[in-house]
Amino acid sequence: MEGLFPRRAFKEFGPNELFPSADVALHCIAGSRPSQLRVKVRAECPHRPGVYGMLDAVGGLIYVGKAKNLRARLLGYFRPRSRDPKAGRIIHQARELVWEPASSEFAALLRELELIRRWQPRFNVQGQPTRRRRCYICLGRGPAPTIQLRAQPSSRTTACYGPVPASRRAREAVRHLNDLFRLRDCPQSQEMVFADQGELFPVVRAAGCIRHEIGTCLGPCAAACSQREYAEQVRRARAFLEGRDSRALNNVERAMAAASLRLDFERAAALRDKLDVLRWLSDRVTFMRRARAAHSFIYTVAGHDSAVVWYLIHHGQVRAAIPAPCDVARKIAAAELIASVYRKGRPPLSAQSDEIDGILLVAGWFRRHPEERRRTIPATQACAACHR
């Protein structure tokens, strides 16, 4: 079994996607015991930002991290009273420590995510798509679309929102959405017959499930609604998912309050649970939408050596990084790159699976460091400065 799934042999971190021409030396220390590693960290590790890795006894990369101060962060692994249990497990399996200096803490954060995606160390969770399952809220095609939960949007998807964590709560939210807007949730093979669909020999049709009888579906399979009526409910569902209409949540809240006044506490509790799930879904979808819409600018960062780097962030993702242009040739090249990255267009309603962690990284950075917003400049302003 040992050789059935061979691990990649670690030699170096590999090229930097944002700075492919950068030549950064990888420092390595080894020791059979944590005490030996601690002595070498004290002697050799610098006080500067960077990324680090832990290698086990067979040379496999088991963990990647980033640090504002490499020396202080690595020494923290050797303090049993203050470290968390996971850090203790990592350092007791480590036989080698490697680190790579970075120009800034933000650069180290981006490099860490890149390395986790590349190497997928077993102790890392953040940044690995296989460790955190996500799904999308999808609106299907056809004469009677329905809201579905999918791992990835399909060719039959007309609108896609999210992603959201793949969980029982997400499944409940989709079920409540279909009930709230009275959309069908039956299989695609179910025949749809609308009331305004002319039939040569009309017949009385029974609904395919009980949802029409209890009032949670318009009944497009039983000619109980017109195609226009169903399309209006689909439009309202889209408006809710896009954050343009919150009346659905207000209606549930009013119904909950009315049930409570009638002393129908069982009904009120059921509506409260439904409201909690729908608010959770609305908050998750809104957060991702706003994270992409609010983070489109150029972020200027002064590095450890005082060199300034421009990070081109568009729709919540770092698309490129360049040194601040200081001569005519570099200004022309920077203006062309900025124009190509910041093309006009609204941010998409959903993010691709390989973009999510980058968007969360950028949003989290500016949430933790709101003062860094002062270092951002609009792309149009930067482009105009390059043309002067």
C-alpha distance (Angstrom), angle and dihedral (degrees) to the residues before:
residue distance angle dihedral
M1 . . .
E2 3.83 . .
G3 3.79 93.0 .
L4 3.79 97.3 37.4
F5 3.82 94.0 86.8
P6 3.82 105.2 22.8
R7 3.81 116.7 -160.4
R8 3.77 122.1 -128.4
A9 3.79 110.9 -98.6
F10 3.79 110.4 -118.8
K11 3.79 116.7 -131.4
E12 3.78 102.7 145.3
F13 3.78 139.8 -15.7
G14 3.79 92.7 -103.4
P15 3.83 133.1 -133.1
N16 3.78 122.4 -26.2
E17 3.80 110.7 -115.6
L18 3.80 94.1 -150.4
F19 3.81 94.8 42.4
P20 3.84 105.7 28.0
S21 3.81 93.2 166.1
A22 3.79 94.6 50.8
D23 3.78 115.2 116.2
V24 3.80 108.3 -153.9
A25 3.80 120.8 168.7
L26 3.80 117.8 -127.2
H27 3.80 112.7 -136.8
C28 3.79 119.0 -150.2
I29 3.80 134.3 -172.0
A30 3.81 128.3 179.5
G31 3.78 136.4 -160.8
S32 3.78 137.5 158.7
R33 3.83 92.2 -136.6
P34 3.81 133.7 38.4
S35 3.81 90.3 -117.1
Q36 3.82 90.6 60.4
L37 3.80 91.3 49.5
R38 3.81 91.0 49.3
V39 3.82 92.5 54.6
K40 3.80 91.4 51.6
V41 3.80 92.9 46.3
R42 3.81 89.9 54.1
A43 3.79 90.7 49.7
E44 3.81 102.2 41.8
C45 3.81 113.5 18.2
P46 3.84 115.2 100.3
H47 3.81 130.5 -135.2
R48 3.81 97.2 -114.7
P49 3.83 141.1 96.1
G50 3.77 119.9 -80.7
V51 3.79 148.9 116.2
Y52 3.77 127.7 -86.7
G53 3.79 138.4 -166.6
M54 3.80 137.1 -155.0
L55 3.82 120.6 -141.5
D56 3.81 124.1 -162.9
A57 3.81 129.9 -140.5
V58 3.82 93.6 -77.4
G59 3.82 94.4 47.4
G60 3.79 97.8 -101.5
L61 3.81 120.2 145.9
I62 3.81 104.2 -118.7
Y63 3.81 101.9 169.3
V64 3.81 140.5 17.3
G65 3.79 124.2 -166.0
K66 3.79 141.6 164.9
A67 3.77 131.2 -134.3
K68 3.79 139.6 -167.5
N69 3.81 85.2 -148.9
L70 3.80 113.4 23.2
R71 3.79 96.4 -163.4
A72 3.81 95.0 49.4
R73 3.81 92.8 44.7
L74 3.79 95.8 49.7
L75 3.80 93.4 45.1
G76 3.80 87.4 55.0
Y77 3.81 89.4 68.2
F78 3.82 89.4 65.3
R79 3.82 96.2 56.2
P80 3.83 106.4 90.6
R81 3.80 94.9 -172.6
S82 3.80 96.7 55.3
R83 3.82 104.4 30.5
D84 3.79 123.1 89.8
P85 3.83 121.1 -113.3
K86 3.81 93.2 -104.4
A87 3.81 91.6 56.1
G88 3.80 88.6 51.8
R89 3.82 92.1 53.0
I90 3.79 91.3 48.6
I91 3.79 97.0 49.6
H92 3.82 93.1 46.1
Q93 3.81 89.7 56.6
A94 3.80 94.4 43.3
R95 3.79 119.8 102.0
E96 3.80 97.1 165.9
L97 3.79 134.5 33.6
V98 3.79 122.5 -158.4
W99 3.78 128.8 -176.0
E100 3.78 138.7 -177.7
P101 3.83 120.9 -160.4
A102 3.81 118.3 -128.6
S103 3.78 131.7 -158.4
S104 3.82 93.7 -119.0
E105 3.78 143.1 -5.4
F106 3.82 90.3 -99.5
A107 3.81 90.6 52.8
A108 3.81 89.2 50.0
L109 3.81 90.4 50.9
L110 3.81 92.1 53.4
R111 3.79 91.9 44.8
E112 3.80 91.4 50.7
L113 3.81 91.9 55.3
E114 3.80 90.9 47.5
L115 3.83 91.8 51.6
I116 3.79 93.9 46.6
R117 3.80 90.2 53.5
R118 3.79 91.3 46.8
W119 3.80 100.0 44.9
Q120 3.83 103.2 21.7
P121 3.84 95.7 -152.9
R122 3.77 112.7 -154.4
F123 3.82 95.6 -123.5
N124 3.81 93.5 53.2
V125 3.79 119.9 88.9
Q126 3.82 104.8 163.0
G127 3.79 111.1 81.3
Q128 3.81 97.7 19.8
P129 3.82 111.4 111.8
T130 3.81 91.8 -158.9
R131 3.82 92.2 56.6
R132 3.79 98.5 51.6
R133 3.79 113.7 44.0
R134 3.78 116.6 -149.8
C135 3.78 133.5 -179.1
Y136 3.79 139.5 -169.8
I137 3.78 133.8 -123.1
C138 3.81 102.6 -126.5
L139 3.77 132.4 -171.3
G140 3.78 111.0 -150.7
R141 3.78 133.8 -143.8
G142 3.78 131.4 -110.8
P143 3.77 135.5 78.5
A144 3.84 90.5 -62.0
P145 3.83 109.6 33.0
T146 3.77 120.4 -163.3
I147 3.82 134.4 -160.6
Q148 3.79 112.0 -109.5
L149 3.79 138.7 178.1
R150 3.81 112.5 -127.0
A151 3.78 136.6 174.0
Q152 3.82 88.4 -137.5
P153 3.81 132.1 6.0
S154 3.79 112.8 -98.9
S155 3.79 133.2 -148.2
R156 3.81 88.3 -95.8
T157 3.80 92.5 59.6
T158 3.81 116.1 109.9
A159 3.81 96.9 177.9
C160 3.80 132.0 16.0
Y161 3.80 130.7 -167.1
G162 3.77 133.5 -174.4
P163 2.88 138.4 -21.0
V164 3.80 103.9 -117.6
P165 3.80 129.8 176.4
A166 3.80 111.9 -80.6
S167 3.78 100.7 -116.9
R168 3.77 145.4 126.4
R169 3.80 88.4 -92.4
A170 3.81 90.9 58.0
R171 3.81 90.7 51.6
E172 3.79 90.7 49.4
A173 3.80 90.7 49.1
V174 3.81 92.3 54.3
R175 3.78 91.2 48.0
H176 3.81 91.1 50.3
L177 3.82 91.3 47.0
N178 3.80 92.2 55.2
D179 3.80 89.6 47.0
L180 3.80 93.5 45.8
F181 3.81 94.6 51.8
R182 3.81 93.0 32.7
L183 3.79 94.7 -121.8
R184 3.78 122.3 156.1
D185 3.80 122.1 -105.0
C186 3.79 99.1 -173.8
P187 3.85 124.6 121.5
Q188 3.80 120.6 -76.2
S189 3.81 89.4 -113.1
Q190 3.81 90.4 67.9
E191 3.81 109.4 107.2
M192 3.81 115.7 -120.2
V193 3.82 119.2 -146.1
F194 3.81 117.8 175.8
A195 3.79 125.8 -155.6
D196 3.81 92.3 -118.7
Q197 3.79 92.1 50.1
G198 3.77 105.2 107.1
E199 3.81 115.7 -128.3
L200 3.77 125.4 -168.8
F201 3.80 91.6 -144.7
P202 3.82 108.9 24.5
V203 3.78 115.9 -152.0
V204 3.79 133.7 -174.3
R205 3.79 107.8 -103.2
A206 3.79 127.4 -158.8
A207 3.78 119.8 -138.9
G208 3.78 116.2 -104.9
C209 3.82 93.1 -126.1
I210 3.78 142.2 9.7
R211 3.80 95.5 -97.3
H212 3.81 93.6 90.0
E213 3.82 91.4 52.5
I214 3.82 93.1 51.7
G215 3.80 92.6 46.4
T216 3.82 101.4 -110.0
C217 3.83 96.9 110.4
L218 3.79 132.3 45.2
G219 3.79 89.8 -136.8
P220 3.82 103.2 -124.2
C221 3.81 88.3 168.9
A222 3.83 91.9 60.8
A223 3.82 100.1 44.2
A224 3.83 87.7 -108.9
C225 3.81 94.5 135.2
S226 3.78 138.8 27.7
Q227 3.78 123.1 -110.2
R228 3.79 88.8 -114.0
E229 3.82 92.3 54.7
Y230 3.79 91.3 50.3
A231 3.81 92.0 46.9
E232 3.82 89.6 53.4
Q233 3.82 90.4 55.9
V234 3.79 90.0 49.2
R235 3.81 89.2 51.6
R236 3.82 90.6 52.0
A237 3.80 91.4 49.1
R238 3.81 90.8 52.3
A239 3.80 91.1 48.4
F240 3.81 89.5 53.4
L241 3.81 94.2 48.7
E242 3.81 91.0 46.8
G243 3.81 92.0 51.8
R244 3.81 95.1 -114.3
D245 3.81 98.9 113.1
S246 3.81 126.4 35.5
R247 3.82 96.9 170.4
A248 3.80 91.3 107.4
L249 3.80 91.8 62.2
N250 3.81 91.0 44.4
N251 3.81 90.6 53.1
V252 3.80 92.1 52.3
E253 3.80 90.5 47.9
R254 3.81 92.1 51.0
A255 3.81 91.2 47.9
M256 3.82 89.5 51.2
A257 3.81 91.5 51.2
A258 3.81 91.5 47.5
A259 3.81 92.0 50.6
S260 3.79 89.7 50.2
L261 3.83 91.5 51.9
R262 3.83 89.2 51.6
L263 3.84 87.5 52.9
D264 3.80 87.9 -118.4
F265 3.78 91.1 140.4
E266 3.79 95.8 164.6
R267 3.81 90.7 57.8
A268 3.81 90.9 43.9
A269 3.82 91.4 52.2
A270 3.82 91.5 50.5
L271 3.81 90.9 50.5
R272 3.82 90.5 46.8
D273 3.81 90.6 54.7
K274 3.80 90.5 48.1
L275 3.81 91.0 48.8
D276 3.82 92.0 50.3
V277 3.80 92.2 52.2
L278 3.80 94.0 46.6
R279 3.80 92.0 47.9
W280 3.80 89.8 49.8
L281 3.80 90.5 53.1
S282 3.80 92.5 45.4
D283 3.82 91.3 50.0
R284 3.82 93.2 49.6
V285 3.80 94.5 48.0
T286 3.81 91.9 43.6
F287 3.81 92.6 49.9
M288 3.81 93.1 54.2
R289 3.80 92.0 44.8
R290 3.80 93.1 49.9
A291 3.80 93.0 42.9
R292 3.80 89.3 60.5
A293 3.80 95.8 40.5
A294 3.81 96.5 46.8
H295 3.79 99.0 47.1
S296 3.78 109.3 66.8
F297 3.79 111.7 118.2
I298 3.79 143.7 87.8
Y299 3.78 114.1 -84.4
T300 3.80 114.2 -153.1
V301 3.81 114.6 -154.0
A302 3.79 126.8 -177.0
G303 3.78 108.6 -142.8
H304 3.79 132.5 -141.9
D305 3.82 89.3 -88.5
S306 3.85 91.7 47.1
A307 3.82 92.0 -106.9
V308 3.82 111.4 139.5
V309 3.82 120.0 -131.0
W310 3.79 125.6 -164.0
Y311 3.82 113.4 -142.7
L312 3.79 110.8 -160.9
I313 3.82 104.7 -145.7
H314 3.80 116.6 -175.5
H315 3.80 126.3 172.5
G316 3.79 89.6 -8.0
Q317 3.79 97.5 -53.1
V318 3.79 132.5 102.6
R319 3.80 101.5 -120.0
A320 3.82 98.6 175.4
A321 3.80 143.9 -13.4
I322 3.80 127.0 -145.8
P323 3.81 135.8 170.2
A324 3.79 111.5 -99.4
P325 3.85 103.6 -88.0
C326 3.78 113.6 -112.2
D327 3.81 104.6 169.4
V328 3.80 136.6 46.4
A329 3.81 97.1 -99.9
R330 3.80 93.4 49.6
K331 3.79 91.9 45.4
I332 3.80 91.1 54.2
A333 3.81 91.4 48.3
A334 3.81 91.1 46.7
A335 3.82 92.3 50.5
E336 3.81 91.0 51.7
L337 3.81 91.8 48.9
I338 3.80 92.6 47.6
A339 3.81 91.3 49.9
S340 3.81 91.4 51.0
V341 3.82 94.5 47.4
Y342 3.81 98.6 43.8
R343 3.76 99.9 49.6
K344 3.78 114.7 160.1
G345 3.75 116.9 -91.9
R346 3.76 140.5 105.2
P347 3.79 118.8 -94.4
P348 3.81 113.0 -97.3
L349 3.79 118.7 -103.4
S350 3.79 91.2 -121.0
A351 3.78 135.0 33.4
Q352 3.79 126.9 -132.1
S353 3.79 115.6 -107.5
D354 3.82 92.7 -112.0
E355 3.83 91.5 52.4
I356 3.79 99.8 51.1
D357 3.80 99.3 83.7
G358 3.80 91.4 47.8
I359 3.81 91.2 51.9
L360 3.80 91.5 47.9
L361 3.81 89.9 48.1
V362 3.82 93.3 54.2
A363 3.82 93.8 42.9
G364 3.80 91.4 47.9
W365 3.80 93.0 48.6
F366 3.80 94.5 54.7
R367 3.81 91.6 41.7
R368 3.81 90.8 55.5
H369 3.82 93.3 39.9
P370 3.84 107.0 35.1
E371 3.81 90.4 162.8
E372 3.81 88.7 67.8
R373 3.79 88.7 72.3
R374 3.79 86.7 80.6
R375 3.81 88.3 67.2
T376 3.81 93.3 59.1
I377 3.79 125.2 96.2
P378 3.82 129.9 -171.9
A379 3.78 114.9 -100.9
T380 3.81 91.5 -123.2
Q381 3.80 91.1 55.0
A382 3.82 92.3 49.3
C383 3.79 91.5 47.2
A384 3.81 91.4 50.5
A385 3.81 90.6 49.7
C386 3.82 90.3 53.4
H387 3.81 91.1 54.2
R388 3.82 94.2 54.7
